Amino acid sequence: MSQTLAIIKPDAVEAGKAGKILAHLEHAGFTVRALKMTRLSAEQAGAFYEVHRERPFYGELVEFMTSGAVIPMVLEADGAVPRLREVIGATDPAEAAEGTVRRLYAESKGRNAIHASDSDENAAVEIAFFFSRMERPGL
């Protein structure tokens, strides 16, 4: 078993889709190991998405991720990182496969409902960003 981080983004939380997304992830075989609702400051969102600082969408991404509540969670499954990326689908919901989280619940490429770690290394860093060791039972 391995772990990854997912974040239900402000668009999906505001639209009341968080429960459906969480149920979708559990139905896909993920076990939730940690979960909380929070609101990111601009400083926190900027630090979390630091890797994208030089990209043209960075400012919009930080603004979006601070626009409302988010729900970060630690998910566990065999091959958690690639499996979650498969389950959530392409960044652009119009290009996402049928039945994926983004195809079902995202509004657009910029308001795409969910974040998922892109590697085991980044998953470890991202999990530690949101959750202390004490908040991660069973680890």
Backbone torsions as a table, in degrees:
resi	resn	phi	psi	omega
1	MET	NA	143.6	174.8
2	SER	-132.8	171.3	-176.5
3	GLN	-125.5	156.6	176.0
4	THR	-146.8	168.1	177.4
5	LEU	-107.8	137.3	169.6
6	ALA	-125.2	148.9	174.6
7	ILE	-130.9	120.0	170.3
8	ILE	-77.9	120.9	-170.4
9	LYS	-82.4	166.6	-174.9
10	PRO	-55.3	-35.5	-178.9
11	ASP	-62.6	-43.4	-178.6
12	ALA	-73.3	-36.8	177.4
13	VAL	-63.8	-48.8	-178.4
14	GLU	-62.0	-35.0	-178.0
15	ALA	-82.5	1.8	178.1
16	GLY	74.2	27.3	-177.5
17	LYS	-100.4	-1.3	-174.8
18	ALA	-60.1	-44.1	-179.7
19	GLY	-62.8	-41.4	178.5
20	LYS	-65.7	-40.2	178.7
21	ILE	-65.7	-45.3	178.5
22	LEU	-60.5	-44.4	178.0
23	ALA	-62.2	-39.3	177.8
24	HIS	-59.8	-44.8	-179.0
25	LEU	-66.5	-42.0	177.8
26	GLU	-66.1	-40.8	178.3
27	HIS	-63.1	-29.5	179.0
28	ALA	-78.6	-1.3	174.7
29	GLY	104.4	6.7	178.4
30	PHE	-86.7	143.9	172.9
31	THR	-105.7	129.7	178.2
32	VAL	-80.4	121.5	179.3
33	ARG	-103.0	-21.2	175.7
34	ALA	-160.3	147.7	-177.8
35	LEU	-161.5	141.4	173.2
36	LYS	-158.3	160.5	173.3
37	MET	-105.7	137.4	-179.9
38	THR	-151.7	172.5	173.5
39	ARG	-127.6	125.0	-177.3
40	LEU	-81.1	140.6	169.7
41	SER	-80.9	166.1	177.0
42	ALA	-60.7	-37.3	178.8
43	GLU	-64.3	-45.3	179.5
44	GLN	-65.1	-46.9	179.9
45	ALA	-62.9	-40.6	177.7
46	GLY	-61.6	-42.2	178.4
47	ALA	-67.2	-41.6	-178.5
48	PHE	-63.9	-41.2	-177.9
49	TYR	-99.1	22.6	-179.8
50	GLU	-49.8	-36.6	-178.8
51	VAL	-59.2	-22.8	-178.5
52	HIS	-100.4	7.7	-172.6
53	ARG	-51.2	-38.6	-176.2
54	GLU	-85.8	-4.6	-178.8
55	ARG	-83.4	150.6	-175.9
56	PRO	-63.6	-22.8	-176.8
57	PHE	-91.4	-0.5	-174.6
58	TYR	-55.1	-50.6	-177.9
59	GLY	-60.8	-43.3	178.3
60	GLU	-64.8	-38.4	179.4
61	LEU	-63.6	-46.5	179.0
62	VAL	-62.4	-44.0	179.1
63	GLU	-61.1	-44.7	179.0
64	PHE	-62.7	-46.2	-175.8
65	MET	-70.3	-13.0	176.4
66	THR	-103.5	3.8	-174.4
67	SER	-79.7	-9.4	-179.4
68	GLY	-175.5	-173.1	-178.7
69	ALA	-68.2	148.5	173.3
70	VAL	-126.5	158.3	179.0
71	ILE	-126.2	92.4	174.7
72	PRO	-77.8	147.3	179.0
73	MET	-150.0	148.9	172.8
74	VAL	-97.6	123.2	-179.9
75	LEU	-113.3	144.1	-179.2
76	GLU	-125.0	137.1	176.3
77	ALA	-170.4	167.9	171.1
78	ASP	-65.1	129.0	-179.5
79	GLY	57.0	47.7	-170.4
80	ALA	-55.1	-44.7	-175.1
81	VAL	-64.0	-58.3	-179.7
82	PRO	-66.1	-32.6	179.4
83	ARG	-64.3	-45.0	179.9
84	LEU	-64.2	-41.5	-180.0
85	ARG	-62.3	-34.1	176.0
86	GLU	-68.7	-42.6	-177.2
87	VAL	-68.8	-33.4	-178.6
88	ILE	-83.4	-28.3	177.8
89	GLY	88.1	179.8	-177.9
90	ALA	-61.1	153.7	-179.9
91	THR	-55.4	-41.9	178.3
92	ASP	-87.6	115.5	-177.2
93	PRO	-59.2	-25.5	177.8
94	ALA	-68.1	-23.0	179.6
95	GLU	-101.2	-6.9	-177.7
96	ALA	-74.6	146.0	179.6
97	ALA	-65.2	151.2	175.6
98	GLU	-54.3	140.2	176.0
99	GLY	83.3	-3.2	177.8
100	THR	-82.6	161.1	-178.4
101	VAL	-56.2	-48.4	-176.5
102	ARG	-68.3	-36.6	177.9
103	ARG	-63.3	-37.9	-177.3
104	LEU	-81.7	-36.3	-166.8
105	TYR	-124.5	-9.5	-177.9
106	ALA	-85.0	153.2	178.7
107	GLU	-91.9	-39.5	-174.2
108	SER	-163.6	178.6	178.3
109	LYS	-60.9	-37.6	179.9
110	GLY	-82.1	-27.4	179.7
111	ARG	-116.9	74.0	-167.2
112	ASN	-104.8	22.4	166.8
113	ALA	73.3	-34.5	-171.0
114	ILE	-153.1	144.5	172.3
115	HIS	-106.9	146.1	173.7
116	ALA	-139.8	139.5	176.4
117	SER	-58.0	148.6	-176.7
118	ASP	-104.7	-2.0	177.0
119	SER	-159.0	162.1	177.2
120	ASP	-62.1	-38.5	179.9
121	GLU	-64.1	-46.7	178.6
122	ASN	-67.5	-33.9	177.3
123	ALA	-59.2	-44.7	179.9
124	ALA	-61.8	-43.3	179.3
125	VAL	-65.9	-44.9	-177.2
126	GLU	-68.6	-38.1	176.6
127	ILE	-61.4	-45.4	-179.8
128	ALA	-65.8	-27.5	178.0
129	PHE	-62.8	-40.4	-174.7
130	PHE	-98.8	-26.5	-171.4
131	PHE	-129.9	129.1	173.4
132	SER	-73.5	166.1	177.2
133	ARG	-58.4	-36.6	-177.9
134	MET	-67.9	-25.8	-179.8
135	GLU	-85.5	-0.3	-177.8
136	ARG	-117.2	79.1	-177.9
137	PRO	-63.2	145.8	176.2
138	GLY	80.7	8.6	179.8
139	LEU	-102.5	NA	NA
